[in-house]
Amino acid sequence: MKISKDEVLHVAFLSRLKLNDDEIENLNMEGVIDFANKLNELDTENIAPTNHILDIKNVFREDKIEKSFDRDEILKNAPQKQRGCVVVPQTVEE
């Protein structure tokens, strides 16, 4: 199955991957698809489904209502504030 450059770009977009031209040309999508098809041929009937390879469990606790900090006390220590909120540097591109 031949994968077009447009299909590679579409999958990269969906995966939120930035690929340069060299990576796009050398990406072996056919190999990835062939490998996935081989995995689909495996007999997994007696294999228990898992969502993590380690036996990890969430530990839940009861929520407790506790005294919180006063907003004005917190804002006194903030280097920058605006409309009752702490101003922080932008971390995400627009």
PyMOL Python script that loads the backbone (N, CA, C, O; Angstrom):
from pymol import cmd

cmd.read_pdbstr("""\
ATOM      1  N   MET A   1       0.845  -1.175   0.000  1.00  0.00           N
ATOM      2  CA  MET A   1       0.000   0.000   0.000  1.00  0.00           C
ATOM      3  C   MET A   1       0.891   1.239   0.000  1.00  0.00           C
ATOM      4  O   MET A   1       1.643   1.460   0.949  1.00  0.00           O
ATOM      5  N   LYS A   2       0.815   2.032  -1.034  1.00  0.00           N
ATOM      6  CA  LYS A   2       1.627   3.239  -1.164  1.00  0.00           C
ATOM      7  C   LYS A   2       0.933   4.399  -0.463  1.00  0.00           C
ATOM      8  O   LYS A   2      -0.256   4.638  -0.672  1.00  0.00           O
ATOM      9  N   ILE A   3       1.673   5.111   0.359  1.00  0.00           N
ATOM     10  CA  ILE A   3       1.154   6.252   1.106  1.00  0.00           C
ATOM     11  C   ILE A   3       1.668   7.530   0.448  1.00  0.00           C
ATOM     12  O   ILE A   3       2.872   7.683   0.240  1.00  0.00           O
ATOM     13  N   SER A   4       0.761   8.442   0.123  1.00  0.00           N
ATOM     14  CA  SER A   4       1.156   9.682  -0.546  1.00  0.00           C
ATOM     15  C   SER A   4       1.730  10.677   0.465  1.00  0.00           C
ATOM     16  O   SER A   4       1.539  10.545   1.674  1.00  0.00           O
ATOM     17  N   LYS A   5       2.431  11.665  -0.062  1.00  0.00           N
ATOM     18  CA  LYS A   5       2.993  12.722   0.781  1.00  0.00           C
ATOM     19  C   LYS A   5       1.869  13.470   1.503  1.00  0.00           C
ATOM     20  O   LYS A   5       2.019  13.841   2.667  1.00  0.00           O
ATOM     21  N   ASP A   6       0.745  13.692   0.816  1.00  0.00           N
ATOM     22  CA  ASP A   6      -0.393  14.378   1.443  1.00  0.00           C
ATOM     23  C   ASP A   6      -0.939  13.578   2.616  1.00  0.00           C
ATOM     24  O   ASP A   6      -1.327  14.154   3.633  1.00  0.00           O
ATOM     25  N   GLU A   7      -0.973  12.253   2.484  1.00  0.00           N
ATOM     26  CA  GLU A   7      -1.457  11.411   3.584  1.00  0.00           C
ATOM     27  C   GLU A   7      -0.499  11.469   4.776  1.00  0.00           C
ATOM     28  O   GLU A   7      -0.933  11.495   5.928  1.00  0.00           O
ATOM     29  N   VAL A   8       0.801  11.488   4.494  1.00  0.00           N
ATOM     30  CA  VAL A   8       1.794  11.619   5.565  1.00  0.00           C
ATOM     31  C   VAL A   8       1.607  12.951   6.282  1.00  0.00           C
ATOM     32  O   VAL A   8       1.635  13.007   7.511  1.00  0.00           O
ATOM     33  N   LEU A   9       1.417  14.023   5.515  1.00  0.00           N
ATOM     34  CA  LEU A   9       1.209  15.344   6.111  1.00  0.00           C
ATOM     35  C   LEU A   9      -0.070  15.383   6.942  1.00  0.00           C
ATOM     36  O   LEU A   9      -0.110  16.012   7.999  1.00  0.00           O
ATOM     37  N   HIS A  10      -1.108  14.713   6.463  1.00  0.00           N
ATOM     38  CA  HIS A  10      -2.374  14.683   7.194  1.00  0.00           C
ATOM     39  C   HIS A  10      -2.212  13.935   8.525  1.00  0.00           C
ATOM     40  O   HIS A  10      -2.686  14.403   9.560  1.00  0.00           O
ATOM     41  N   VAL A  11      -1.553  12.793   8.496  1.00  0.00           N
ATOM     42  CA  VAL A  11      -1.323  12.028   9.726  1.00  0.00           C
ATOM     43  C   VAL A  11      -0.433  12.829  10.683  1.00  0.00           C
ATOM     44  O   VAL A  11      -0.667  12.830  11.892  1.00  0.00           O
ATOM     45  N   ALA A  12       0.577  13.502  10.150  1.00  0.00           N
ATOM     46  CA  ALA A  12       1.446  14.331  10.992  1.00  0.00           C
ATOM     47  C   ALA A  12       0.644  15.454  11.642  1.00  0.00           C
ATOM     48  O   ALA A  12       0.843  15.765  12.816  1.00  0.00           O
ATOM     49  N   PHE A  13      -0.261  16.059  10.878  1.00  0.00           N
ATOM     50  CA  PHE A  13      -1.109  17.124  11.427  1.00  0.00           C
ATOM     51  C   PHE A  13      -1.991  16.579  12.544  1.00  0.00           C
ATOM     52  O   PHE A  13      -2.091  17.192  13.606  1.00  0.00           O
ATOM     53  N   LEU A  14      -2.630  15.434  12.317  1.00  0.00           N
ATOM     54  CA  LEU A  14      -3.497  14.838  13.333  1.00  0.00           C
ATOM     55  C   LEU A  14      -2.714  14.461  14.584  1.00  0.00           C
ATOM     56  O   LEU A  14      -3.236  14.525  15.697  1.00  0.00           O
ATOM     57  N   SER A  15      -1.446  14.064  14.391  1.00  0.00           N
ATOM     58  CA  SER A  15      -0.592  13.658  15.512  1.00  0.00           C
ATOM     59  C   SER A  15       0.114  14.839  16.157  1.00  0.00           C
ATOM     60  O   SER A  15       0.834  14.683  17.143  1.00  0.00           O
ATOM     61  N   ARG A  16      -0.098  16.008  15.597  1.00  0.00           N
ATOM     62  CA  ARG A  16       0.558  17.233  16.070  1.00  0.00           C
ATOM     63  C   ARG A  16       2.079  17.113  15.990  1.00  0.00           C
ATOM     64  O   ARG A  16       2.801  17.548  16.887  1.00  0.00           O
ATOM     65  N   LEU A  17       2.552  16.506  14.883  1.00  0.00           N
ATOM     66  CA  LEU A  17       3.985  16.365  14.648  1.00  0.00           C
ATOM     67  C   LEU A  17       4.426  17.370  13.600  1.00  0.00           C
ATOM     68  O   LEU A  17       3.740  17.579  12.600  1.00  0.00           O
ATOM     69  N   LYS A  18       5.568  17.986  13.832  1.00  0.00           N
ATOM     70  CA  LYS A  18       6.149  18.881  12.834  1.00  0.00           C
ATOM     71  C   LYS A  18       7.256  18.104  12.139  1.00  0.00           C
ATOM     72  O   LYS A  18       8.262  17.759  12.759  1.00  0.00           O
ATOM     73  N   LEU A  19       7.072  17.828  10.855  1.00  0.00           N
ATOM     74  CA  LEU A  19       8.060  17.080  10.087  1.00  0.00           C
ATOM     75  C   LEU A  19       8.693  18.001   9.060  1.00  0.00           C
ATOM     76  O   LEU A  19       8.000  18.780   8.407  1.00  0.00           O
ATOM     77  N   ASN A  20      10.023  17.911   8.914  1.00  0.00           N
ATOM     78  CA  ASN A  20      10.658  18.667   7.847  1.00  0.00           C
ATOM     79  C   ASN A  20      10.592  17.845   6.559  1.00  0.00           C
ATOM     80  O   ASN A  20      10.174  16.687   6.584  1.00  0.00           O
ATOM     81  N   ASP A  21      11.001  18.436   5.433  1.00  0.00           N
ATOM     82  CA  ASP A  21      10.878  17.767   4.131  1.00  0.00           C
ATOM     83  C   ASP A  21      11.622  16.439   4.094  1.00  0.00           C
ATOM     84  O   ASP A  21      11.133  15.466   3.520  1.00  0.00           O
ATOM     85  N   ASP A  22      12.812  16.393   4.710  1.00  0.00           N
ATOM     86  CA  ASP A  22      13.597  15.159   4.717  1.00  0.00           C
ATOM     87  C   ASP A  22      12.869  14.058   5.487  1.00  0.00           C
ATOM     88  O   ASP A  22      12.844  12.907   5.052  1.00  0.00           O
ATOM     89  N   GLU A  23      12.279  14.407   6.624  1.00  0.00           N
ATOM     90  CA  GLU A  23      11.537  13.425   7.419  1.00  0.00           C
ATOM     91  C   GLU A  23      10.304  12.929   6.672  1.00  0.00           C
ATOM     92  O   GLU A  23       9.961  11.749   6.750  1.00  0.00           O
ATOM     93  N   ILE A  24       9.643  13.820   5.955  1.00  0.00           N
ATOM     94  CA  ILE A  24       8.456  13.427   5.193  1.00  0.00           C
ATOM     95  C   ILE A  24       8.836  12.433   4.105  1.00  0.00           C
ATOM     96  O   ILE A  24       8.149  11.432   3.903  1.00  0.00           O
ATOM     97  N   GLU A  25       9.934  12.711   3.405  1.00  0.00           N
ATOM     98  CA  GLU A  25      10.361  11.832   2.311  1.00  0.00           C
ATOM     99  C   GLU A  25      10.829  10.474   2.829  1.00  0.00           C
ATOM    100  O   GLU A  25      10.612   9.456   2.171  1.00  0.00           O
ATOM    101  N   ASN A  26      11.468  10.445   4.000  1.00  0.00           N
ATOM    102  CA  ASN A  26      12.049   9.203   4.512  1.00  0.00           C
ATOM    103  C   ASN A  26      11.140   8.439   5.463  1.00  0.00           C
ATOM    104  O   ASN A  26      11.496   7.353   5.920  1.00  0.00           O
ATOM    105  N   LEU A  27       9.978   8.989   5.763  1.00  0.00           N
ATOM    106  CA  LEU A  27       9.062   8.312   6.674  1.00  0.00           C
ATOM    107  C   LEU A  27       8.513   7.061   6.004  1.00  0.00           C
ATOM    108  O   LEU A  27       7.961   7.124   4.906  1.00  0.00           O
ATOM    109  N   ASN A  28       8.669   5.935   6.668  1.00  0.00           N
ATOM    110  CA  ASN A  28       8.261   4.652   6.100  1.00  0.00           C
ATOM    111  C   ASN A  28       6.877   4.280   6.629  1.00  0.00           C
ATOM    112  O   ASN A  28       6.743   3.379   7.457  1.00  0.00           O
ATOM    113  N   MET A  29       5.857   4.977   6.148  1.00  0.00           N
ATOM    114  CA  MET A  29       4.493   4.708   6.604  1.00  0.00           C
ATOM    115  C   MET A  29       4.038   3.313   6.190  1.00  0.00           C
ATOM    116  O   MET A  29       3.278   2.665   6.910  1.00  0.00           O
ATOM    117  N   GLU A  30       4.505   2.849   5.026  1.00  0.00           N
ATOM    118  CA  GLU A  30       4.118   1.503   4.594  1.00  0.00           C
ATOM    119  C   GLU A  30       4.590   0.471   5.607  1.00  0.00           C
ATOM    120  O   GLU A  30       3.869  -0.476   5.921  1.00  0.00           O
ATOM    121  N   GLY A  31       5.810   0.656   6.119  1.00  0.00           N
ATOM    122  CA  GLY A  31       6.345  -0.261   7.123  1.00  0.00           C
ATOM    123  C   GLY A  31       5.540  -0.225   8.412  1.00  0.00           C
ATOM    124  O   GLY A  31       5.311  -1.261   9.037  1.00  0.00           O
ATOM    125  N   VAL A  32       5.112   0.966   8.806  1.00  0.00           N
ATOM    126  CA  VAL A  32       4.298   1.107  10.017  1.00  0.00           C
ATOM    127  C   VAL A  32       2.969   0.386   9.834  1.00  0.00           C
ATOM    128  O   VAL A  32       2.521  -0.336  10.725  1.00  0.00           O
ATOM    129  N   ILE A  33       2.340   0.582   8.676  1.00  0.00           N
ATOM    130  CA  ILE A  33       1.048  -0.063   8.402  1.00  0.00           C
ATOM    131  C   ILE A  33       1.209  -1.576   8.304  1.00  0.00           C
ATOM    132  O   ILE A  33       0.374  -2.322   8.816  1.00  0.00           O
ATOM    133  N   ASP A  34       2.277  -2.034   7.651  1.00  0.00           N
ATOM    134  CA  ASP A  34       2.528  -3.481   7.566  1.00  0.00           C
ATOM    135  C   ASP A  34       2.707  -4.082   8.960  1.00  0.00           C
ATOM    136  O   ASP A  34       2.191  -5.162   9.244  1.00  0.00           O
ATOM    137  N   PHE A  35       3.440  -3.381   9.828  1.00  0.00           N
ATOM    138  CA  PHE A  35       3.648  -3.866  11.187  1.00  0.00           C
ATOM    139  C   PHE A  35       2.323  -3.929  11.945  1.00  0.00           C
ATOM    140  O   PHE A  35       2.062  -4.900  12.654  1.00  0.00           O
ATOM    141  N   ALA A  36       1.485  -2.898  11.798  1.00  0.00           N
ATOM    142  CA  ALA A  36       0.178  -2.891  12.466  1.00  0.00           C
ATOM    143  C   ALA A  36      -0.680  -4.048  11.960  1.00  0.00           C
ATOM    144  O   ALA A  36      -1.396  -4.676  12.740  1.00  0.00           O
ATOM    145  N   ASN A  37      -0.611  -4.330  10.666  1.00  0.00           N
ATOM    146  CA  ASN A  37      -1.373  -5.454  10.116  1.00  0.00           C
ATOM    147  C   ASN A  37      -0.877  -6.785  10.674  1.00  0.00           C
ATOM    148  O   ASN A  37      -1.678  -7.684  10.934  1.00  0.00           O
ATOM    149  N   LYS A  38       0.439  -6.919  10.863  1.00  0.00           N
ATOM    150  CA  LYS A  38       0.976  -8.143  11.466  1.00  0.00           C
ATOM    151  C   LYS A  38       0.474  -8.294  12.901  1.00  0.00           C
ATOM    152  O   LYS A  38       0.139  -9.398  13.332  1.00  0.00           O
ATOM    153  N   LEU A  39       0.423  -7.186  13.636  1.00  0.00           N
ATOM    154  CA  LEU A  39      -0.090  -7.236  15.007  1.00  0.00           C
ATOM    155  C   LEU A  39      -1.552  -7.664  15.025  1.00  0.00           C
ATOM    156  O   LEU A  39      -1.983  -8.381  15.929  1.00  0.00           O
ATOM    157  N   ASN A  40      -2.313  -7.223  14.026  1.00  0.00           N
ATOM    158  CA  ASN A  40      -3.727  -7.603  13.946  1.00  0.00           C
ATOM    159  C   ASN A  40      -3.911  -9.098  13.709  1.00  0.00           C
ATOM    160  O   ASN A  40      -4.964  -9.649  14.030  1.00  0.00           O
ATOM    161  N   GLU A  41      -2.899  -9.760  13.151  1.00  0.00           N
ATOM    162  CA  GLU A  41      -2.985 -11.194  12.872  1.00  0.00           C
ATOM    163  C   GLU A  41      -2.697 -12.046  14.111  1.00  0.00           C
ATOM    164  O   GLU A  41      -2.978 -13.245  14.109  1.00  0.00           O
ATOM    165  N   LEU A  42      -2.146 -11.450  15.160  1.00  0.00           N
ATOM    166  CA  LEU A  42      -1.796 -12.213  16.358  1.00  0.00           C
ATOM    167  C   LEU A  42      -3.039 -12.707  17.080  1.00  0.00           C
ATOM    168  O   LEU A  42      -4.065 -12.029  17.130  1.00  0.00           O
ATOM    169  N   ASP A  43      -2.921 -13.914  17.642  1.00  0.00           N
ATOM    170  CA  ASP A  43      -4.011 -14.477  18.436  1.00  0.00           C
ATOM    171  C   ASP A  43      -3.894 -13.925  19.855  1.00  0.00           C
ATOM    172  O   ASP A  43      -2.982 -14.288  20.598  1.00  0.00           O
ATOM    173  N   THR A  44      -4.808 -13.061  20.216  1.00  0.00           N
ATOM    174  CA  THR A  44      -4.784 -12.442  21.544  1.00  0.00           C
ATOM    175  C   THR A  44      -5.975 -12.871  22.393  1.00  0.00           C
ATOM    176  O   THR A  44      -6.318 -12.213  23.375  1.00  0.00           O
ATOM    177  N   GLU A  45      -6.600 -13.978  22.007  1.00  0.00           N
ATOM    178  CA  GLU A  45      -7.811 -14.416  22.700  1.00  0.00           C
ATOM    179  C   GLU A  45      -7.571 -14.686  24.186  1.00  0.00           C
ATOM    180  O   GLU A  45      -8.433 -14.386  25.011  1.00  0.00           O
ATOM    181  N   ASN A  46      -6.418 -15.245  24.535  1.00  0.00           N
ATOM    182  CA  ASN A  46      -6.135 -15.583  25.934  1.00  0.00           C
ATOM    183  C   ASN A  46      -5.288 -14.524  26.641  1.00  0.00           C
ATOM    184  O   ASN A  46      -4.741 -14.775  27.715  1.00  0.00           O
ATOM    185  N   ILE A  47      -5.184 -13.361  26.043  1.00  0.00           N
ATOM    186  CA  ILE A  47      -4.408 -12.271  26.628  1.00  0.00           C
ATOM    187  C   ILE A  47      -5.380 -11.274  27.256  1.00  0.00           C
ATOM    188  O   ILE A  47      -6.291 -10.777  26.593  1.00  0.00           O
ATOM    189  N   ALA A  48      -5.175 -10.991  28.531  1.00  0.00           N
ATOM    190  CA  ALA A  48      -6.055 -10.038  29.221  1.00  0.00           C
ATOM    191  C   ALA A  48      -5.794  -8.628  28.700  1.00  0.00           C
ATOM    192  O   ALA A  48      -4.642  -8.236  28.516  1.00  0.00           O
ATOM    193  N   PRO A  49      -6.856  -7.868  28.465  1.00  0.00           N
ATOM    194  CA  PRO A  49      -6.659  -6.488  28.011  1.00  0.00           C
ATOM    195  C   PRO A  49      -5.998  -5.656  29.108  1.00  0.00           C
ATOM    196  O   PRO A  49      -6.310  -5.805  30.289  1.00  0.00           O
ATOM    197  N   THR A  50      -5.092  -4.789  28.705  1.00  0.00           N
ATOM    198  CA  THR A  50      -4.421  -3.911  29.659  1.00  0.00           C
ATOM    199  C   THR A  50      -4.386  -2.505  29.093  1.00  0.00           C
ATOM    200  O   THR A  50      -4.464  -2.310  27.880  1.00  0.00           O
ATOM    201  N   ASN A  51      -4.270  -1.539  29.968  1.00  0.00           N
ATOM    202  CA  ASN A  51      -4.064  -0.178  29.499  1.00  0.00           C
ATOM    203  C   ASN A  51      -2.719   0.359  29.975  1.00  0.00           C
ATOM    204  O   ASN A  51      -2.359   1.498  29.676  1.00  0.00           O
ATOM    205  N   HIS A  52      -1.977  -0.464  30.716  1.00  0.00           N
ATOM    206  CA  HIS A  52      -0.639  -0.094  31.162  1.00  0.00           C
ATOM    207  C   HIS A  52       0.137  -1.384  31.420  1.00  0.00           C
ATOM    208  O   HIS A  52      -0.419  -2.357  31.929  1.00  0.00           O
ATOM    209  N   ILE A  53       1.416  -1.387  31.068  1.00  0.00           N
ATOM    210  CA  ILE A  53       2.183  -2.624  31.215  1.00  0.00           C
ATOM    211  C   ILE A  53       2.480  -2.959  32.670  1.00  0.00           C
ATOM    212  O   ILE A  53       2.730  -4.119  32.997  1.00  0.00           O
ATOM    213  N   LEU A  54       2.457  -1.956  33.548  1.00  0.00           N
ATOM    214  CA  LEU A  54       2.678  -2.199  34.971  1.00  0.00           C
ATOM    215  C   LEU A  54       1.341  -2.244  35.691  1.00  0.00           C
ATOM    216  O   LEU A  54       0.357  -1.665  35.231  1.00  0.00           O
ATOM    217  N   ASP A  55       1.312  -2.929  36.811  1.00  0.00           N
ATOM    218  CA  ASP A  55       0.081  -3.036  37.586  1.00  0.00           C
ATOM    219  C   ASP A  55      -0.076  -1.783  38.452  1.00  0.00           C
ATOM    220  O   ASP A  55       0.165  -1.808  39.659  1.00  0.00           O
ATOM    221  N   ILE A  56      -0.484  -0.692  37.807  1.00  0.00           N
ATOM    222  CA  ILE A  56      -0.631   0.585  38.496  1.00  0.00           C
ATOM    223  C   ILE A  56      -2.112   0.852  38.721  1.00  0.00           C
ATOM    224  O   ILE A  56      -2.939   0.646  37.833  1.00  0.00           O
ATOM    225  N   LYS A  57      -2.425   1.308  39.911  1.00  0.00           N
ATOM    226  CA  LYS A  57      -3.815   1.627  40.233  1.00  0.00           C
ATOM    227  C   LYS A  57      -3.881   3.046  40.781  1.00  0.00           C
ATOM    228  O   LYS A  57      -2.952   3.513  41.440  1.00  0.00           O
ATOM    229  N   ASN A  58      -4.981   3.720  40.503  1.00  0.00           N
ATOM    230  CA  ASN A  58      -5.212   5.031  41.100  1.00  0.00           C
ATOM    231  C   ASN A  58      -5.579   4.855  42.564  1.00  0.00           C
ATOM    232  O   ASN A  58      -6.311   3.936  42.931  1.00  0.00           O
ATOM    233  N   VAL A  59      -5.070   5.735  43.378  1.00  0.00           N
ATOM    234  CA  VAL A  59      -5.420   5.724  44.791  1.00  0.00           C
ATOM    235  C   VAL A  59      -6.309   6.938  45.030  1.00  0.00           C
ATOM    236  O   VAL A  59      -5.874   8.081  44.889  1.00  0.00           O
ATOM    237  N   PHE A  60      -7.543   6.676  45.389  1.00  0.00           N
ATOM    238  CA  PHE A  60      -8.487   7.757  45.608  1.00  0.00           C
ATOM    239  C   PHE A  60      -8.591   8.058  47.095  1.00  0.00           C
ATOM    240  O   PHE A  60      -8.339   7.198  47.939  1.00  0.00           O
ATOM    241  N   ARG A  61      -8.963   9.277  47.394  1.00  0.00           N
ATOM    242  CA  ARG A  61      -9.178   9.682  48.774  1.00  0.00           C
ATOM    243  C   ARG A  61     -10.427  10.540  48.815  1.00  0.00           C
ATOM    244  O   ARG A  61     -10.876  11.074  47.801  1.00  0.00           O
ATOM    245  N   GLU A  62     -10.961  10.656  49.983  1.00  0.00           N
ATOM    246  CA  GLU A  62     -12.120  11.523  50.173  1.00  0.00           C
ATOM    247  C   GLU A  62     -11.681  12.980  50.044  1.00  0.00           C
ATOM    248  O   GLU A  62     -10.614  13.356  50.530  1.00  0.00           O
ATOM    249  N   ASP A  63     -12.494  13.789  49.397  1.00  0.00           N
ATOM    250  CA  ASP A  63     -12.223  15.222  49.347  1.00  0.00           C
ATOM    251  C   ASP A  63     -12.526  15.831  50.705  1.00  0.00           C
ATOM    252  O   ASP A  63     -13.531  15.512  51.339  1.00  0.00           O
ATOM    253  N   LYS A  64     -11.636  16.713  51.138  1.00  0.00           N
ATOM    254  CA  LYS A  64     -11.854  17.395  52.410  1.00  0.00           C
ATOM    255  C   LYS A  64     -11.886  18.898  52.149  1.00  0.00           C
ATOM    256  O   LYS A  64     -11.040  19.431  51.432  1.00  0.00           O
ATOM    257  N   ILE A  65     -12.847  19.558  52.724  1.00  0.00           N
ATOM    258  CA  ILE A  65     -12.900  21.012  52.632  1.00  0.00           C
ATOM    259  C   ILE A  65     -11.987  21.562  53.713  1.00  0.00           C
ATOM    260  O   ILE A  65     -12.173  21.293  54.900  1.00  0.00           O
ATOM    261  N   GLU A  66     -10.999  22.335  53.287  1.00  0.00           N
ATOM    262  CA  GLU A  66     -10.040  22.908  54.219  1.00  0.00           C
ATOM    263  C   GLU A  66      -9.933  24.404  53.987  1.00  0.00           C
ATOM    264  O   GLU A  66     -10.327  24.914  52.938  1.00  0.00           O
ATOM    265  N   LYS A  67      -9.406  25.087  54.962  1.00  0.00           N
ATOM    266  CA  LYS A  67      -9.216  26.525  54.839  1.00  0.00           C
ATOM    267  C   LYS A  67      -8.215  26.791  53.725  1.00  0.00           C
ATOM    268  O   LYS A  67      -7.181  26.129  53.630  1.00  0.00           O
ATOM    269  N   SER A  68      -8.530  27.753  52.897  1.00  0.00           N
ATOM    270  CA  SER A  68      -7.678  28.105  51.778  1.00  0.00           C
ATOM    271  C   SER A  68      -7.023  29.455  52.042  1.00  0.00           C
ATOM    272  O   SER A  68      -7.340  30.133  53.020  1.00  0.00           O
ATOM    273  N   PHE A  69      -6.121  29.829  51.171  1.00  0.00           N
ATOM    274  CA  PHE A  69      -5.480  31.130  51.294  1.00  0.00           C
ATOM    275  C   PHE A  69      -6.442  32.225  50.853  1.00  0.00           C
ATOM    276  O   PHE A  69      -7.309  32.002  50.008  1.00  0.00           O
ATOM    277  N   ASP A  70      -6.285  33.380  51.419  1.00  0.00           N
ATOM    278  CA  ASP A  70      -7.076  34.536  51.046  1.00  0.00           C
ATOM    279  C   ASP A  70      -6.508  35.121  49.747  1.00  0.00           C
ATOM    280  O   ASP A  70      -5.293  35.265  49.612  1.00  0.00           O
ATOM    281  N   ARG A  71      -7.374  35.454  48.802  1.00  0.00           N
ATOM    282  CA  ARG A  71      -6.940  35.969  47.497  1.00  0.00           C
ATOM    283  C   ARG A  71      -6.050  37.204  47.659  1.00  0.00           C
ATOM    284  O   ARG A  71      -5.014  37.305  47.002  1.00  0.00           O
ATOM    285  N   ASP A  72      -6.437  38.127  48.512  1.00  0.00           N
ATOM    286  CA  ASP A  72      -5.647  39.348  48.691  1.00  0.00           C
ATOM    287  C   ASP A  72      -4.258  39.042  49.235  1.00  0.00           C
ATOM    288  O   ASP A  72      -3.288  39.699  48.859  1.00  0.00           O
ATOM    289  N   GLU A  73      -4.151  38.046  50.123  1.00  0.00           N
ATOM    290  CA  GLU A  73      -2.843  37.647  50.658  1.00  0.00           C
ATOM    291  C   GLU A  73      -1.956  37.096  49.542  1.00  0.00           C
ATOM    292  O   GLU A  73      -0.767  37.408  49.477  1.00  0.00           O
ATOM    293  N   ILE A  74      -2.529  36.288  48.679  1.00  0.00           N
ATOM    294  CA  ILE A  74      -1.761  35.717  47.561  1.00  0.00           C
ATOM    295  C   ILE A  74      -1.325  36.818  46.609  1.00  0.00           C
ATOM    296  O   ILE A  74      -0.168  36.856  46.191  1.00  0.00           O
ATOM    297  N   LEU A  75      -2.238  37.712  46.265  1.00  0.00           N
ATOM    298  CA  LEU A  75      -1.927  38.771  45.309  1.00  0.00           C
ATOM    299  C   LEU A  75      -0.887  39.748  45.850  1.00  0.00           C
ATOM    300  O   LEU A  75      -0.192  40.395  45.067  1.00  0.00           O
ATOM    301  N   LYS A  76      -0.765  39.868  47.171  1.00  0.00           N
ATOM    302  CA  LYS A  76       0.258  40.749  47.746  1.00  0.00           C
ATOM    303  C   LYS A  76       1.655  40.287  47.340  1.00  0.00           C
ATOM    304  O   LYS A  76       2.560  41.108  47.193  1.00  0.00           O
ATOM    305  N   ASN A  77       1.836  38.986  47.159  1.00  0.00           N
ATOM    306  CA  ASN A  77       3.148  38.427  46.830  1.00  0.00           C
ATOM    307  C   ASN A  77       3.386  38.284  45.331  1.00  0.00           C
ATOM    308  O   ASN A  77       4.490  37.926  44.921  1.00  0.00           O
ATOM    309  N   ALA A  78       2.390  38.551  44.515  1.00  0.00           N
ATOM    310  CA  ALA A  78       2.526  38.373  43.066  1.00  0.00           C
ATOM    311  C   ALA A  78       3.297  39.541  42.461  1.00  0.00           C
ATOM    312  O   ALA A  78       2.983  40.698  42.743  1.00  0.00           O
ATOM    313  N   PRO A  79       4.311  39.253  41.624  1.00  0.00           N
ATOM    314  CA  PRO A  79       5.056  40.344  40.998  1.00  0.00           C
ATOM    315  C   PRO A  79       4.186  41.155  40.029  1.00  0.00           C
ATOM    316  O   PRO A  79       4.364  42.365  39.885  1.00  0.00           O
ATOM    317  N   GLN A  80       3.242  40.470  39.366  1.00  0.00           N
ATOM    318  CA  GLN A  80       2.328  41.150  38.445  1.00  0.00           C
ATOM    319  C   GLN A  80       0.925  40.625  38.683  1.00  0.00           C
ATOM    320  O   GLN A  80       0.719  39.428  38.882  1.00  0.00           O
ATOM    321  N   LYS A  81      -0.033  41.535  38.660  1.00  0.00           N
ATOM    322  CA  LYS A  81      -1.427  41.123  38.820  1.00  0.00           C
ATOM    323  C   LYS A  81      -2.298  41.973  37.910  1.00  0.00           C
ATOM    324  O   LYS A  81      -1.957  43.103  37.559  1.00  0.00           O
ATOM    325  N   GLN A  82      -3.423  41.396  37.544  1.00  0.00           N
ATOM    326  CA  GLN A  82      -4.353  42.091  36.654  1.00  0.00           C
ATOM    327  C   GLN A  82      -5.761  41.579  36.936  1.00  0.00           C
ATOM    328  O   GLN A  82      -5.998  40.373  36.881  1.00  0.00           O
ATOM    329  N   ARG A  83      -6.678  42.458  37.231  1.00  0.00           N
ATOM    330  CA  ARG A  83      -8.084  42.129  37.481  1.00  0.00           C
ATOM    331  C   ARG A  83      -8.247  40.990  38.496  1.00  0.00           C
ATOM    332  O   ARG A  83      -9.060  40.088  38.296  1.00  0.00           O
ATOM    333  N   GLY A  84      -7.483  41.036  39.567  1.00  0.00           N
ATOM    334  CA  GLY A  84      -7.624  40.053  40.627  1.00  0.00           C
ATOM    335  C   GLY A  84      -6.973  38.714  40.342  1.00  0.00           C
ATOM    336  O   GLY A  84      -7.254  37.733  41.030  1.00  0.00           O
ATOM    337  N   CYS A  85      -6.097  38.656  39.330  1.00  0.00           N
ATOM    338  CA  CYS A  85      -5.413  37.403  38.973  1.00  0.00           C
ATOM    339  C   CYS A  85      -3.911  37.646  38.896  1.00  0.00           C
ATOM    340  O   CYS A  85      -3.465  38.768  38.658  1.00  0.00           O
ATOM    341  N   VAL A  86      -3.139  36.586  39.100  1.00  0.00           N
ATOM    342  CA  VAL A  86      -1.693  36.650  38.952  1.00  0.00           C
ATOM    343  C   VAL A  86      -1.365  36.564  37.467  1.00  0.00           C
ATOM    344  O   VAL A  86      -1.884  35.693  36.769  1.00  0.00           O
ATOM    345  N   VAL A  87      -0.509  37.460  36.976  1.00  0.00           N
ATOM    346  CA  VAL A  87      -0.087  37.448  35.577  1.00  0.00           C
ATOM    347  C   VAL A  87       1.195  36.629  35.488  1.00  0.00           C
ATOM    348  O   VAL A  87       2.154  36.872  36.221  1.00  0.00           O
ATOM    349  N   VAL A  88       1.199  35.647  34.568  1.00  0.00           N
ATOM    350  CA  VAL A  88       2.372  34.790  34.358  1.00  0.00           C
ATOM    351  C   VAL A  88       2.816  34.904  32.907  1.00  0.00           C
ATOM    352  O   VAL A  88       2.021  35.304  32.056  1.00  0.00           O
ATOM    353  N   PRO A  89       4.073  34.562  32.603  1.00  0.00           N
ATOM    354  CA  PRO A  89       4.533  34.617  31.217  1.00  0.00           C
ATOM    355  C   PRO A  89       3.741  33.647  30.341  1.00  0.00           C
ATOM    356  O   PRO A  89       3.301  32.591  30.797  1.00  0.00           O
ATOM    357  N   GLN A  90       3.571  34.026  29.080  1.00  0.00           N
ATOM    358  CA  GLN A  90       2.872  33.162  28.127  1.00  0.00           C
ATOM    359  C   GLN A  90       3.710  31.914  27.879  1.00  0.00           C
ATOM    360  O   GLN A  90       4.917  32.008  27.658  1.00  0.00           O
ATOM    361  N   THR A  91       3.076  30.749  27.913  1.00  0.00           N
ATOM    362  CA  THR A  91       3.794  29.490  27.709  1.00  0.00           C
ATOM    363  C   THR A  91       3.329  28.739  26.469  1.00  0.00           C
ATOM    364  O   THR A  91       3.973  27.771  26.066  1.00  0.00           O
ATOM    365  N   VAL A  92       2.230  29.157  25.854  1.00  0.00           N
ATOM    366  CA  VAL A  92       1.676  28.461  24.693  1.00  0.00           C
ATOM    367  C   VAL A  92       1.611  29.433  23.529  1.00  0.00           C
ATOM    368  O   VAL A  92       1.192  30.580  23.688  1.00  0.00           O
ATOM    369  N   GLU A  93       2.028  28.968  22.351  1.00  0.00           N
ATOM    370  CA  GLU A  93       1.937  29.810  21.163  1.00  0.00           C
ATOM    371  C   GLU A  93       0.488  30.013  20.782  1.00  0.00           C
ATOM    372  O   GLU A  93      -0.353  29.140  20.997  1.00  0.00           O
ATOM    373  N   GLU A  94       0.200  31.175  20.213  1.00  0.00           N
ATOM    374  CA  GLU A  94      -1.174  31.439  19.772  1.00  0.00           C
ATOM    375  C   GLU A  94      -1.425  30.844  18.419  1.00  0.00           C
ATOM    376  O   GLU A  94      -2.529  30.965  17.886  1.00  0.00           O
TER     377      GLU A  94
END
""", "prot")
cmd.dss("prot")
cmd.show_as("cartoon", "prot")
cmd.util.cbc("prot")
cmd.orient("prot")
